[in-house]
Amino acid sequence: MSASVIDFIATEARFGARNYEPIGVVLSRGEGVWVWDTEGNRYLDCLSAYSAVSQGHCHPKILAAMVEQAHRLTLTSRAFHNDQLALFYEEIAALTGSHKVLPMNSGAEAVESAIKSVRKWGYEVKGVPDGQAEIIVCANNFHGRTLGVVGFSTDPETRGHFGPFAPGFKVIPFGDAPALAEAINPNTVAFLVEPIQGEAGVVIPPAGYFTEVRELCTANNVMLVLDEIQTGLGRTGKLLAEQHEGIEADVTLLGKALSGGFYPVSAVLSNNDVLGTLRPGQHGSTFGGNPLACAVARAAMRVLVEEGMIENAARQGARFLEGLKDIRANTIRDVRGRGLMLAVELHPEAGRARRYCEALQAKGILAKDTHEHTIRIAPPLVITGDQVDWALERFAAILTQDFS
């Protein structure tokens, strides 16, 4: 590392809270699937800011929309109407088939908003006794970092020494429909679940799982809340991951790629029953639904569709997955994924996945480890076949390398 890189990293360590452990690279520029560090080295981004940069770094059309709107009007608060919010509502509803939209900022805010909304629906519509609403969640979930959310996490690193936590959550195994059936009771208002567990290591449920889940929720008047903050907007090769089993959620949570990585934008999408219970003054956000966010999100959704990024994710994801499965290496325990949401799980004896990510960095690939032994791979949806093949050559070289 050069002195300047060391200085950047040292300054972060001196002043910043140590709540992240980043790979030792200092990035300064991005375009499409590529990023460059402060020394001019180029890398293929295989993380996409945890899927927030699905449309590629600094997409020119999203950038133009952001700059144009920033010159006109950035923030009004919801105390007044603005000329972008209605258009955002109309376009996201048309794209997703939703009836109601609640705009927020971060993914975690969307999750918290959904929790509040389904509880309110449970009391005012379903008739659950006040204070007794229950929400079912899955083990190894990741729905954000707020106090309300980490209270139902099963990851000791996420929840340790942050309590006490709010009650009202029941944890079941992911991908286990009979466990859901057993957990539901008259006070159950919702089942909150990721279609694919991203932070847990790209864990894909058994085929037919969500078909059963949908049937159970419908039969018991339970709201199915799908957290598609990572999986949504084309990441898995469909607009929404729910489409792989032909179901529809009652509440869908979007974020990350909703702005193409330019600005924090999230949304709770639902039927009339859930969001219809909210009244003025009961929930809000100063920045939620601001004109800058709406203009950026509108452009981000538009390029996703117009430029065929969803179809490309399906096509290149299949190519990437097949190529990873073709790598013959004793280090690999499992390769899995859907669309461009992929993972290589290593045998524990192969060592920590982080050292493989650091070795990939030296080859011009930026990927990130999760849960000790898994490498997550999620490049922007604009990646080409040649770029996939280029990446596969480097993954093969590193995964077959002897680190002992």
N, C-alpha and C positions, 0 to 999 in steps of 0.2 A: 504493500500500500504506500502511496505517496504521502508526504507530510500533510498535504491539504485534506486528504481523505481521513487520515488519522485525527486531524484537528476537528473535522466535522463530527466524527464519532465520539471523540473525547468530550466535546462541548455538549453534545446530547446527553452523555452519561453524567456530566457535571450538573446540568440544570434540569434535566427531565426526570419525571417519575419512571422508575424502571419496570414498567408494566408490559414491555415488549422485549423480545430477543431477536432483533432483525438479523438477516444475513448481512455480512460485512461488505456492503456495496452502497455507494452514495449516488443516487440517481439524480439527473438534472434535466433530462429531456426525453420525450416519447413521441412516437408516431406509428400508428397502426399497431402491429404486433411487437414492435421494437422499442426498447428503451436504451438510453445511453447514460453512462456514469460521468462523473466530473472529470475523468481522465480521457474521455472519448471512446471508451470500450462499449461495444454494442452487444445487447442481450435480447434473446427472444423471451418475452414475458409469458411465462406459463402459470401465472397466478391471477392476472387481470384484476388486481386489487380485490381479491376474494369475489370475483365475478362482477365487480362494479364497472369495470372498463370493458364490457362485452363488445361494444361497438368499435373498439380500438382506441388507442391513445390519441387525444386531441383531434377527434373526428371533425373535419372542416365545417360540415353543415351544422353540427351541434354548437361548435365554437361560434359560428356566424350568428346563430340564433341568440346565444348568450350575450355576445357583444352588442348586438342590435338592441336587445331588451335592456341591457345594462345602461345604455345611453338614454332610454326612454323612462323607465320606472322599475325600481327594484323591489320595494317593500311598501305596503300600505297598512299591513295588519288586516285581520278579518273584520275590523270595525267598519270597513268600506268595501264595496265591490271593486274588482279590477277587470280589465278587458281580456285577461288571459285565463282566469280560473274556469269560466264557463266552457271555454273551448277545450281546456284540458279535461274537464269532466266528460264532455261530449265524446272526445276522441278516445280516452281510455275505456269508457263504457262500451263504445262501438268495437274496440279492439278485443276486449275481454268478455263481452256479453254481460257485464255487471249492471246492476240497477241503481246502486248508491255508491258514492265515493267519499272517503274521508281523507284529505291530504295531510300528511305529516312530513317530518324531515328525515330522521334516521329509521333504520329497520327496527331498532329496539323500541322506538316510539310507536311504530305501527303495531308491534306485538302488545305493548301495554294498552294501547287504545282498543285493540281487539278484545283483550281480557276484560276491560271495563265495560265494553259494549255488550259482550255476550252475558256477562253477569246481570247487567241491567235488563236485557231481554229476558233472562231467566226469571227475574222477579216480577217484571211487569207484563210479560206475555205468557210464559210457560206456567207461572204461578208457584215457583219455588219459594219456600218460606224465607223471609228476610235473613240474610247473614249465613245461609246454608248452601249457597251455590258451590258446586264442585266442577272443576275442569280437569280432564284426564290428559296427561302428557306422557311422553315416552322416555325411557332411560336413554342416556347418552345424547339427549337433545341439546341443541344450541339455538336459543332464541334471542340472544343479546346479553348485555352486561348490566342491566339495571337491577336494583335491589329486588324488585318484584319478580324478575325473570330468574335471577340466579338462585332464588329461594326454591325453585323446583328443578334445578340442575342436579345431576348425579355425579358431576365432575368435582372431586374434592378441591382441586386447584381453583375452580371457578367460585365455589361457595364457601370455602373455608374461612372462618373468622369474620364473616360478613353479617351474621345473624344478629338478632332473631328475624325470622322470616314470616311472611304472611301465610296463613293456612288456606285451604280450599283447593289443593292440587293433589291428584292421585297419579302415581307413576306406575306405568306398565311397560313390559318389554316391547321394543319396536318390531313391527312385522308379525305380530302375534294377534290375529283377529279374535280367537277365543278368549284371550286375556282382556281384550276390550269389552267383549260381551259380558264377561264376569264383573268388570269394574263399573259398568253403567248402573246407576240407580235413579230413583225419581228426582234427586237433586242435581243430577248431572246436566250441565248446561252446554258443555262443549268438549270436543276432542281437538286439541291443538297439536299438530304434527307436521314435520317436514316430509315432503314426498321422497326425498333422498337425504339422509343425514350427512351434511357436508363436513362439519368440523369433526365429527366422529370418524371420518376417514372415507367418505363417499360410500356409505352403507346403503345398499339398494334392497328394498323389501321383496319378499317372494311375489311371483306373478299372481295376480288375482287378489292380493291383499287389500288394495284400495277399493276394489269392487265390493268386497265384504264389508269394509269399513263404512262405505257409503250406505249400504243396505242397513247396517246396524244403527247408524246415526239417524237415518230416516225413520226407521221403525220405532225408535225411542225418543223422537223429537229432540235430538241432540244436534247442536250446530257443529258441522265439520269445518274446522279452521285450518287451512293449509298455509303454512309458512313457506311461500315461494320467493322469499327475498333473495336467496341464492339460485334456486332452480328455475325461477320464472324468467320470462322475456327471452326465450330462445336457448338458454344454456344447455338444456338436455336434448335439443333437436326438435322440440315442440314449443309453441308460444308459452304454454304452461305445462309443467310436468304432469298435472292431473290428466292431460289428454292422452297419455300413454295407456291409460286404462279406461278412457272414455267416460270419466265421471265429472261432476261439477261440485266444487266446494260451496258451502253456504257463505263462507268468508274467506277471502284470499288476501294475503299480505304480499305486497311488492315493495322493492326498494333497490338499492345498489344500481343495477343497470338501468333503472328508470330515468337516470340522468346521464347515462353514458360516462359516469365518473367525473362530471364537471361540478356537481353541486349536490349536497344531501337532499334527496327527494324520496319520500316513501308514500304509500297509500294503503288504506284499508278498503277493500272492495267487498260489497255484500249485497244480499237481497234486502228488500224494504224492511223486513221485520227487525233485523238486528240494528242497523244504523238508524232506522226510523224511530227508535226510542229516545234518541238524543235530542235535547231541547237547548235553546240558547242559554249559555252560561254554564252548562254542565260539562263541557269538554272543549279544549281549544289549544292553539299554539300560535305564538306571535308570528313565526316564520312559515308555518304550514299553509300551503296554498298561495304563497306570495307570487307576484307576477314573473319574477326572474326564474323561480323554480318551475313554474308552469310552462314558460316558453322553452326552457331547456328540456323538460320532460317531453313536451310535444315533439320537438326535433328528434330526441333520442328514440321515441317510439316510431316515428316516421321512417328514419333511416334503417331501423331494424327490419321493417317490412319491405320498403322500397328496394333495398339493396340485397335482399335475399339472405340475410344473415342467419335466419332460423334454419332454412334448408341447408345452408353451408355448414352449420353446426352439426346437423345430422350426418351429412356426408363426410366431413373431415373428422368428426368424432369416431365414426366407424373405422375410418382409415387408421387413426391414431391408436384406437383400442386394439385392432388387429395387429398392428405393428408392435405394440408393447407385449402382446401375448406371444408373439413370435420370438421374443428375446429369450434365449435359453441361458438362464443364469441361476446358480444355486442360491443366490441371495433372495430371489423372488418367491414369496409365499402365495400371493394372489394379485391378479390384475382385474380391475373392474371399472365400470363407468357407464354413462349414458350420455350421448351427445358429446359435448366438450367439457364434461364434468367427470374426470378420470382420477384413478388412484393406483399406485403401485404399493402394495403392502410387502414389507420385507420380513424375512425370518428374524426372530429376535437375536439369534446368534450372529446375524450379519451386522449388528451394531445399530446405532441410532441413525434414523433417516436424515438427520441434519447434516452429517458428514457427507452423505451422498449429494445433498443439495449444494453444499459448499464446493464439492468437486464438479457438479454441473455448472456452477457459476464460472469456474475456470474454463469451461468449454463453451460459454456463451449462452447458457440457459438459466433462467431464474425460475425456480420452483420452491415450494415451501413444505416443510415437514409438519405433520400433525400426529398427535397421539403416539409419539416416540418412534414408531416403526413404519409410518406411512408417508409416502410422497404424494402430495396433491398436484394435479395437473389440470389447469383450466385456462388455456390461452384465449385471447380475444376471438370472437366469432368470425372475424374477417380473415383468419389464418387460411393459407392456401395449401394445396396438396404438396407442393415442393417444399414449403416451410415445415409441414408435418414430417416429411421424409428427412429433412435436414435435422430436425429435433430428434427423431428416432435414432439416427446414427449416433448422436451424442448420448442419448439415454442408454443405448446398447453398450457403448464404450464404458460408461460409468458403472452400470449395473453388473457388468461382467468383470469389473476390476476387483482385485484382491486387496482389501484394506487391512488385512491382519498383519 
